[in-house]
């Protein structure tokens, strides 16, 4: 019996086990995940196009063991875009986000969560994104929202734009568009100083302490993703959690919504949101800046 196929961007993709349930509590199948990736591509691709992908795969569903994958598999078809990037002991051949067909193919491989590099593949050591992960130590999401506002206020003072995203898990991410002129080392150092200043300004509620045992109930300001080879969960990516929540770009006014939670948007309701609201990150590229002047301002604030 012939396997079903789907044609996307002129590519015919053979599908397998589309009725396999990946999210048992929500009853979401691999076919549903494939359809989600096909439909979400116009919203997702502008934010991840040209970036190296890594992914979390759950062939037997999220209640079974999954695995994290960076290298493109040997069996991936030749039309899947790739980029061979250096690592400490060799190279990694990453899949590159370029089109909806690639996203659909990965969904058929049970790739549930996509992670993207903060640099584009043509300049892999010069990130054009900075990410701050606001990771709570307890279930008090109000603290995470306060931390996000404090971070935005500081970035505003440094004349850098901040864009907000639910993680689909427990916290929030702040994304800062950069012009790609600085190296990872420079961006990492800047992000560390930024987080340390926020920690000094609000020591009772936020921390840069990496040891969980030493964080207490404070929000962890995680800036460790701002380093070569690190990744962040992609905007509009699905998370491997029971309700299939989505990492969703927000506008800052939405932070005042008392019903906002990190997992509010899911495969089941994200398209209703997109039909009613313009993408909050649509003009992100217009706000890209270098960190040179901001670094100088930050040094003065830390003095």
C-alpha atoms as a printed R data frame, in Angstrom:
    type eleno elety resid chain resno      x      y      z
1   ATOM     1    CA   UNK     A     1  0.000  0.000  0.000
2   ATOM     2    CA   UNK     A     2  1.436  3.374 -1.015
3   ATOM     3    CA   UNK     A     3  2.261  5.781  1.775
4   ATOM     4    CA   UNK     A     4  0.450  9.130  1.833
5   ATOM     5    CA   UNK     A     5  2.285 12.163  0.505
6   ATOM     6    CA   UNK     A     6  2.053 15.932  0.807
7   ATOM     7    CA   UNK     A     7  3.386 18.491 -1.660
8   ATOM     8    CA   UNK     A     8  4.829 21.686 -0.169
9   ATOM     9    CA   UNK     A     9  6.892 24.289 -2.036
10  ATOM    10    CA   UNK     A    10  6.974 21.920 -5.019
11  ATOM    11    CA   UNK     A    11  8.471 19.121 -2.887
12  ATOM    12    CA   UNK     A    12  6.550 15.874 -2.539
13  ATOM    13    CA   UNK     A    13  7.142 14.425  0.916
14  ATOM    14    CA   UNK     A    14  6.261 10.844  1.776
15  ATOM    15    CA   UNK     A    15  4.539 10.678  5.157
16  ATOM    16    CA   UNK     A    16  4.596  7.885  7.703
17  ATOM    17    CA   UNK     A    17  2.541  6.930 10.750
18  ATOM    18    CA   UNK     A    18  0.475 10.096 10.601
19  ATOM    19    CA   UNK     A    19 -2.060  8.650 13.032
20  ATOM    20    CA   UNK     A    20  0.579  8.017 15.707
21  ATOM    21    CA   UNK     A    21 -0.326  9.941 18.860
22  ATOM    22    CA   UNK     A    22  2.549 12.177 19.973
23  ATOM    23    CA   UNK     A    23  0.713 14.088 22.726
24  ATOM    24    CA   UNK     A    24 -1.476 11.477 24.461
25  ATOM    25    CA   UNK     A    25 -3.283 13.791 26.879
26  ATOM    26    CA   UNK     A    26 -4.246 16.207 24.088
27  ATOM    27    CA   UNK     A    27 -4.790 13.482 21.465
28  ATOM    28    CA   UNK     A    28 -2.462 15.240 19.018
29  ATOM    29    CA   UNK     A    29 -1.029 13.020 16.294
30  ATOM    30    CA   UNK     A    30  2.004 13.259 14.065
31  ATOM    31    CA   UNK     A    31 -0.373 14.210 11.266
32  ATOM    32    CA   UNK     A    32 -1.523 17.156 13.378
33  ATOM    33    CA   UNK     A    33  2.108 18.195 13.940
34  ATOM    34    CA   UNK     A    34  2.795 18.001 10.197
35  ATOM    35    CA   UNK     A    35 -0.261 20.122  9.464
36  ATOM    36    CA   UNK     A    36  0.809 22.635 12.122
37  ATOM    37    CA   UNK     A    37  4.264 23.051 10.573
38  ATOM    38    CA   UNK     A    38  2.742 23.515  7.128
39  ATOM    39    CA   UNK     A    39  0.362 26.198  8.355
40  ATOM    40    CA   UNK     A    40  2.740 27.998 10.724
41  ATOM    41    CA   UNK     A    41  5.571 28.326  8.179
42  ATOM    42    CA   UNK     A    42  4.599 31.849  6.970
43  ATOM    43    CA   UNK     A    43  4.742 33.137 10.561
44  ATOM    44    CA   UNK     A    44  7.777 31.155 11.715
45  ATOM    45    CA   UNK     A    45 10.136 31.350  8.742
46  ATOM    46    CA   UNK     A    46 10.849 35.104  8.811
47  ATOM    47    CA   UNK     A    47 12.327 34.630 12.294
48  ATOM    48    CA   UNK     A    48 14.403 31.497 11.667
49  ATOM    49    CA   UNK     A    49 15.257 31.586  7.960
50  ATOM    50    CA   UNK     A    50 18.940 31.078  7.215
51  ATOM    51    CA   UNK     A    51 19.760 29.806 10.713
52  ATOM    52    CA   UNK     A    52 21.141 26.457 11.773
53  ATOM    53    CA   UNK     A    53 18.533 24.191 13.337
54  ATOM    54    CA   UNK     A    54 18.729 21.648 16.104
55  ATOM    55    CA   UNK     A    55 15.685 19.688 17.163
56  ATOM    56    CA   UNK     A    56 14.142 17.490 19.805
57  ATOM    57    CA   UNK     A    57 12.657 14.319 18.338
58  ATOM    58    CA   UNK     A    58 10.079 12.082 20.004
59  ATOM    59    CA   UNK     A    59  9.370  9.186 17.619
60  ATOM    60    CA   UNK     A    60  7.235  7.414 20.250
61  ATOM    61    CA   UNK     A    61  5.528 10.520 21.608
62  ATOM    62    CA   UNK     A    62  6.401 12.911 24.402
63  ATOM    63    CA   UNK     A    63  5.737 10.400 27.168
64  ATOM    64    CA   UNK     A    64  8.575  8.211 25.880
65  ATOM    65    CA   UNK     A    65 12.245  9.064 25.723
66  ATOM    66    CA   UNK     A    66 13.160 11.558 23.006
67  ATOM    67    CA   UNK     A    67 16.528 12.830 21.900
68  ATOM    68    CA   UNK     A    68 18.232 16.043 20.840
69  ATOM    69    CA   UNK     A    69 19.767 16.127 17.370
70  ATOM    70    CA   UNK     A    70 22.123 18.618 15.736
71  ATOM    71    CA   UNK     A    71 23.487 16.745 12.710
72  ATOM    72    CA   UNK     A    72 21.298 16.270  9.661
73  ATOM    73    CA   UNK     A    73 20.552 12.547  9.336
74  ATOM    74    CA   UNK     A    74 22.094 10.683  6.406
75  ATOM    75    CA   UNK     A    75 18.654  9.718  5.106
76  ATOM    76    CA   UNK     A    76 17.416 13.317  4.852
77  ATOM    77    CA   UNK     A    77 16.798 14.094  1.150
78  ATOM    78    CA   UNK     A    78 19.267 16.160 -0.826
79  ATOM    79    CA   UNK     A    79 16.896 19.120 -1.143
80  ATOM    80    CA   UNK     A    80 16.985 19.727  2.625
81  ATOM    81    CA   UNK     A    81 19.278 22.778  3.070
82  ATOM    82    CA   UNK     A    82 22.399 22.144  5.151
83  ATOM    83    CA   UNK     A    83 25.357 24.086  6.503
84  ATOM    84    CA   UNK     A    84 28.559 22.521  7.805
85  ATOM    85    CA   UNK     A    85 29.703 24.591 10.771
86  ATOM    86    CA   UNK     A    86 32.822 24.186 12.913
87  ATOM    87    CA   UNK     A    87 32.767 22.896 16.462
88  ATOM    88    CA   UNK     A    88 35.529 22.247 18.975
89  ATOM    89    CA   UNK     A    89 36.438 18.766 17.737
90  ATOM    90    CA   UNK     A    90 35.243 18.862 14.130
91  ATOM    91    CA   UNK     A    91 32.135 20.041 12.323
92  ATOM    92    CA   UNK     A    92 28.360 19.726 12.497
93  ATOM    93    CA   UNK     A    93 26.192 19.517  9.395
94  ATOM    94    CA   UNK     A    94 23.069 21.374 10.453
95  ATOM    95    CA   UNK     A    95 19.736 21.561  8.718
96  ATOM    96    CA   UNK     A    96 19.055 25.190  7.758
97  ATOM    97    CA   UNK     A    97 15.625 26.785  7.965
98  ATOM    98    CA   UNK     A    98 14.705 28.034  4.496
99  ATOM    99    CA   UNK     A    99 11.207 26.883  3.495
100 ATOM   100    CA   UNK     A   100  7.961 25.288  4.612
101 ATOM   101    CA   UNK     A   101  8.883 21.971  2.988
102 ATOM   102    CA   UNK     A   102 11.830 21.630  5.370
103 ATOM   103    CA   UNK     A   103  9.596 22.283  8.388
104 ATOM   104    CA   UNK     A   104  7.050 19.711  7.171
105 ATOM   105    CA   UNK     A   105  9.746 17.121  6.522
106 ATOM   106    CA   UNK     A   106 11.133 17.584 10.041
107 ATOM   107    CA   UNK     A   107  7.652 17.215 11.529
108 ATOM   108    CA   UNK     A   108  7.322 13.892  9.710
109 ATOM   109    CA   UNK     A   109 10.539 12.872 11.502
110 ATOM   110    CA   UNK     A   110  8.737 13.591 14.814
111 ATOM   111    CA   UNK     A   111 10.836 16.721 15.402
112 ATOM   112    CA   UNK     A   112  8.601 18.439 17.922
113 ATOM   113    CA   UNK     A   113 10.707 21.353 19.184
114 ATOM   114    CA   UNK     A   114 12.975 23.369 16.903
115 ATOM   115    CA   UNK     A   115 15.935 25.309 18.264
116 ATOM   116    CA   UNK     A   116 17.777 27.962 16.261
117 ATOM   117    CA   UNK     A   117 21.213 29.521 16.366
118 ATOM   118    CA   UNK     A   118 21.512 33.204 17.224
119 ATOM   119    CA   UNK     A   119 23.675 33.782 14.144
120 ATOM   120    CA   UNK     A   120 22.982 33.206 10.467
121 ATOM   121    CA   UNK     A   121 24.931 30.452  8.754
122 ATOM   122    CA   UNK     A   122 26.853 32.849  6.497
123 ATOM   123    CA   UNK     A   123 28.366 34.573  9.583
124 ATOM   124    CA   UNK     A   124 28.216 31.863 12.231
125 ATOM   125    CA   UNK     A   125 30.452 33.602 14.779
126 ATOM   126    CA   UNK     A   126 28.602 36.934 14.703
127 ATOM   127    CA   UNK     A   127 25.150 36.673 16.316
128 ATOM   128    CA   UNK     A   128 22.394 39.012 15.241
129 ATOM   129    CA   UNK     A   129 20.230 38.037 18.209
130 ATOM   130    CA   UNK     A   130 20.776 38.193 21.969
131 ATOM   131    CA   UNK     A   131 18.514 36.090 24.203
132 ATOM   132    CA   UNK     A   132 17.680 36.387 27.887
133 ATOM   133    CA   UNK     A   133 15.847 33.396 29.355
134 ATOM   134    CA   UNK     A   134 13.784 34.312 32.422
135 ATOM   135    CA   UNK     A   135 13.620 30.983 34.217
136 ATOM   136    CA   UNK     A   136 11.439 30.841 37.356
137 ATOM   137    CA   UNK     A   137 12.404 28.925 40.464
138 ATOM   138    CA   UNK     A   138  8.772 28.498 41.542
139 ATOM   139    CA   UNK     A   139  5.282 28.824 40.060
140 ATOM   140    CA   UNK     A   140  4.941 32.581 40.653
141 ATOM   141    CA   UNK     A   141  4.701 33.836 37.068
142 ATOM   142    CA   UNK     A   142  4.121 37.403 38.299
143 ATOM   143    CA   UNK     A   143  7.796 37.541 39.258
144 ATOM   144    CA   UNK     A   144  8.795 36.489 35.757
145 ATOM   145    CA   UNK     A   145  6.666 39.270 34.286
146 ATOM   146    CA   UNK     A   146  8.235 41.839 36.630
147 ATOM   147    CA   UNK     A   147 11.697 40.631 35.665
148 ATOM   148    CA   UNK     A   148 10.810 40.997 31.987
149 ATOM   149    CA   UNK     A   149  9.728 44.606 32.522
150 ATOM   150    CA   UNK     A   150 12.918 45.413 34.421
151 ATOM   151    CA   UNK     A   151 15.010 43.913 31.651
152 ATOM   152    CA   UNK     A   152 13.094 45.885 29.023
153 ATOM   153    CA   UNK     A   153 13.510 49.126 30.991
154 ATOM   154    CA   UNK     A   154 17.266 48.595 31.165
155 ATOM   155    CA   UNK     A   155 17.500 47.722 27.478
156 ATOM   156    CA   UNK     A   156 15.466 50.822 26.649
157 ATOM   157    CA   UNK     A   157 17.970 52.862 28.640
158 ATOM   158    CA   UNK     A   158 20.751 51.260 26.600
159 ATOM   159    CA   UNK     A   159 18.804 52.090 23.410
160 ATOM   160    CA   UNK     A   160 18.354 48.448 22.446
161 ATOM   161    CA   UNK     A   161 14.984 46.982 21.481
162 ATOM   162    CA   UNK     A   162 13.570 43.998 23.346
163 ATOM   163    CA   UNK     A   163 11.022 41.551 21.943
164 ATOM   164    CA   UNK     A   164  9.006 39.268 24.182
165 ATOM   165    CA   UNK     A   165  8.137 35.580 23.813
166 ATOM   166    CA   UNK     A   166  6.452 32.968 25.943
167 ATOM   167    CA   UNK     A   167  8.608 29.869 26.124
168 ATOM   168    CA   UNK     A   168  5.697 27.438 26.024
169 ATOM   169    CA   UNK     A   169  7.294 25.961 29.119
170 ATOM   170    CA   UNK     A   170  7.633 27.923 32.402
171 ATOM   171    CA   UNK     A   171  9.138 31.333 31.706
172 ATOM   172    CA   UNK     A   172  9.668 34.084 29.164
173 ATOM   173    CA   UNK     A   173 12.365 34.883 26.628
174 ATOM   174    CA   UNK     A   174 13.559 38.350 25.646
175 ATOM   175    CA   UNK     A   175 15.094 38.614 22.179
176 ATOM   176    CA   UNK     A   176 17.267 41.592 21.250
177 ATOM   177    CA   UNK     A   177 17.958 42.153 17.524
178 ATOM   178    CA   UNK     A   178 21.595 43.027 16.758
179 ATOM   179    CA   UNK     A   179 23.354 44.160 13.603
180 ATOM   180    CA   UNK     A   180 25.784 41.218 13.605
181 ATOM   181    CA   UNK     A   181 28.903 43.353 13.973
182 ATOM   182    CA   UNK     A   182 29.937 41.944 17.353
183 ATOM   183    CA   UNK     A   183 31.440 38.517 17.995
184 ATOM   184    CA   UNK     A   184 29.886 35.911 20.248
185 ATOM   185    CA   UNK     A   185 32.486 36.699 22.913
186 ATOM   186    CA   UNK     A   186 31.500 40.364 22.869
187 ATOM   187    CA   UNK     A   187 27.771 39.635 22.946
188 ATOM   188    CA   UNK     A   188 28.197 37.033 25.687
189 ATOM   189    CA   UNK     A   189 30.201 39.465 27.835
190 ATOM   190    CA   UNK     A   190 27.621 42.202 27.294
191 ATOM   191    CA   UNK     A   191 24.724 39.876 28.185
192 ATOM   192    CA   UNK     A   192 26.506 38.738 31.341
193 ATOM   193    CA   UNK     A   193 27.075 42.334 32.487
194 ATOM   194    CA   UNK     A   194 23.462 43.175 31.718
195 ATOM   195    CA   UNK     A   195 22.181 40.267 33.804
196 ATOM   196    CA   UNK     A   196 24.544 41.058 36.678
197 ATOM   197    CA   UNK     A   197 23.334 44.660 36.787
198 ATOM   198    CA   UNK     A   198 19.704 43.521 36.849
199 ATOM   199    CA   UNK     A   199 20.579 41.114 39.638
200 ATOM   200    CA   UNK     A   200 22.216 43.912 41.623
201 ATOM   201    CA   UNK     A   201 19.212 46.215 41.081
202 ATOM   202    CA   UNK     A   202 16.625 43.597 42.087
203 ATOM   203    CA   UNK     A   203 18.462 41.125 44.317
204 ATOM   204    CA   UNK     A   204 15.343 39.812 46.056
205 ATOM   205    CA   UNK     A   205 13.599 38.687 42.870
206 ATOM   206    CA   UNK     A   206 16.218 37.916 40.186
207 ATOM   207    CA   UNK     A   207 19.569 36.179 40.199
208 ATOM   208    CA   UNK     A   208 22.440 35.107 37.972
209 ATOM   209    CA   UNK     A   209 23.221 32.174 40.263
210 ATOM   210    CA   UNK     A   210 23.665 29.060 38.118
211 ATOM   211    CA   UNK     A   211 23.236 26.592 40.969
212 ATOM   212    CA   UNK     A   212 19.542 25.913 41.462
213 ATOM   213    CA   UNK     A   213 20.056 25.295 45.150
214 ATOM   214    CA   UNK     A   214 21.327 28.858 45.568
215 ATOM   215    CA   UNK     A   215 18.556 30.631 43.662
216 ATOM   216    CA   UNK     A   216 15.875 30.356 46.316
217 ATOM   217    CA   UNK     A   217 12.590 31.529 44.811
218 ATOM   218    CA   UNK     A   218 14.210 34.091 42.507
219 ATOM   219    CA   UNK     A   219 13.979 34.243 38.715
220 ATOM   220    CA   UNK     A   220 17.168 33.039 37.037
221 ATOM   221    CA   UNK     A   221 18.490 35.414 34.369
222 ATOM   222    CA   UNK     A   222 19.961 32.864 31.992
223 ATOM   223    CA   UNK     A   223 22.214 34.445 29.360
224 ATOM   224    CA   UNK     A   224 24.307 31.331 28.717
225 ATOM   225    CA   UNK     A   225 22.686 30.813 25.302
226 ATOM   226    CA   UNK     A   226 24.629 33.785 23.963
227 ATOM   227    CA   UNK     A   227 27.655 31.710 23.035
228 ATOM   228    CA   UNK     A   228 28.847 29.961 19.897
229 ATOM   229    CA   UNK     A   229 27.118 26.631 19.391
230 ATOM   230    CA   UNK     A   230 24.223 27.443 21.719
231 ATOM   231    CA   UNK     A   231 20.621 27.727 20.578
232 ATOM   232    CA   UNK     A   232 17.231 29.048 21.677
233 ATOM   233    CA   UNK     A   233 13.778 27.626 21.145
234 ATOM   234    CA   UNK     A   234 12.418 28.945 17.858
235 ATOM   235    CA   UNK     A   235  9.494 31.361 17.744
236 ATOM   236    CA   UNK     A   236  6.256 29.453 17.083
237 ATOM   237    CA   UNK     A   237  7.898 26.128 17.890
238 ATOM   238    CA   UNK     A   238  5.907 23.439 19.691
239 ATOM   239    CA   UNK     A   239  7.102 22.316 23.123
240 ATOM   240    CA   UNK     A   240  7.088 18.697 24.234
241 ATOM   241    CA   UNK     A   241  4.545 19.233 26.993
242 ATOM   242    CA   UNK     A   242  1.073 17.695 27.458
243 ATOM   243    CA   UNK     A   243 -1.020 20.438 25.805
244 ATOM   244    CA   UNK     A   244  1.403 21.055 22.895
245 ATOM   245    CA   UNK     A   245  2.090 24.678 23.879
246 ATOM   246    CA   UNK     A   246  3.751 27.112 21.476
247 ATOM   247    CA   UNK     A   247  6.681 29.470 22.080
248 ATOM   248    CA   UNK     A   248  4.728 32.580 21.123
249 ATOM   249    CA   UNK     A   249  5.904 36.114 20.273
250 ATOM   250    CA   UNK     A   250  3.995 38.728 22.287
251 ATOM   251    CA   UNK     A   251  3.728 42.469 22.304
252 ATOM   252    CA   UNK     A   252  4.618 44.191 25.562
253 ATOM   253    CA   UNK     A   253  1.047 45.237 26.355
254 ATOM   254    CA   UNK     A   254  0.120 41.549 26.662
255 ATOM   255    CA   UNK     A   255  2.318 41.289 29.740
256 ATOM   256    CA   UNK     A   256 -0.463 43.111 31.617
257 ATOM   257    CA   UNK     A   257 -2.991 40.379 30.810
258 ATOM   258    CA   UNK     A   258 -3.736 38.542 34.086
259 ATOM   259    CA   UNK     A   259 -4.603 35.416 32.110
260 ATOM   260    CA   UNK     A   260 -1.201 35.227 30.413
261 ATOM   261    CA   UNK     A   261  0.732 32.054 31.176
262 ATOM   262    CA   UNK     A   262  3.879 30.660 29.520
263 ATOM   263    CA   UNK     A   263  1.831 27.877 27.927
264 ATOM   264    CA   UNK     A   264 -1.306 29.837 27.066
265 ATOM   265    CA   UNK     A   265 -0.987 29.337 23.305
266 ATOM   266    CA   UNK     A   266 -1.104 25.842 21.860
267 ATOM   267    CA   UNK     A   267 -1.495 24.006 18.572
268 ATOM   268    CA   UNK     A   268 -5.209 24.210 19.279
269 ATOM   269    CA   UNK     A   269 -5.554 28.001 19.549
270 ATOM   270    CA   UNK     A   270 -2.497 29.662 17.957
271 ATOM   271    CA   UNK     A   271 -4.100 30.115 14.538
272 ATOM   272    CA   UNK     A   272 -7.086 31.899 16.034
273 ATOM   273    CA   UNK     A   273 -4.609 34.316 17.611
274 ATOM   274    CA   UNK     A   274 -2.728 34.795 14.338
275 ATOM   275    CA   UNK     A   275 -5.957 35.458 12.467
276 ATOM   276    CA   UNK     A   276 -6.815 38.263 14.875
277 ATOM   277    CA   UNK     A   277 -3.443 39.836 15.581
278 ATOM   278    CA   UNK     A   278 -0.454 41.057 13.577
279 ATOM   279    CA   UNK     A   279  2.825 39.284 14.349
280 ATOM   280    CA   UNK     A   280  4.356 41.312 17.231
281 ATOM   281    CA   UNK     A   281  7.828 40.639 15.829
282 ATOM   282    CA   UNK     A   282  7.050 41.701 12.255
283 ATOM   283    CA   UNK     A   283  9.371 44.729 12.355
284 ATOM   284    CA   UNK     A   284 12.147 43.209 14.480
285 ATOM   285    CA   UNK     A   285 14.816 43.615 11.793
286 ATOM   286    CA   UNK     A   286 14.228 47.380 11.700
287 ATOM   287    CA   UNK     A   287 15.397 47.596 15.319
288 ATOM   288    CA   UNK     A   288 18.735 45.798 14.930
289 ATOM   289    CA   UNK     A   289 21.605 47.729 16.527
290 ATOM   290    CA   UNK     A   290 25.234 47.221 17.426
291 ATOM   291    CA   UNK     A   291 26.241 46.818 21.055
292 ATOM   292    CA   UNK     A   292 29.184 49.234 21.002
293 ATOM   293    CA   UNK     A   293 27.363 52.305 22.321
294 ATOM   294    CA   UNK     A   294 25.189 50.166 24.586
295 ATOM   295    CA   UNK     A   295 28.301 48.580 26.125
296 ATOM   296    CA   UNK     A   296 29.687 52.018 26.910
297 ATOM   297    CA   UNK     A   297 26.398 53.052 28.542
298 ATOM   298    CA   UNK     A   298 26.273 49.795 30.488
299 ATOM   299    CA   UNK     A   299 29.772 50.361 31.866
300 ATOM   300    CA   UNK     A   300 28.698 53.767 33.177
301 ATOM   301    CA   UNK     A   301 25.652 52.276 34.873
302 ATOM   302    CA   UNK     A   302 27.805 49.611 36.500
303 ATOM   303    CA   UNK     A   303 30.422 52.106 37.692
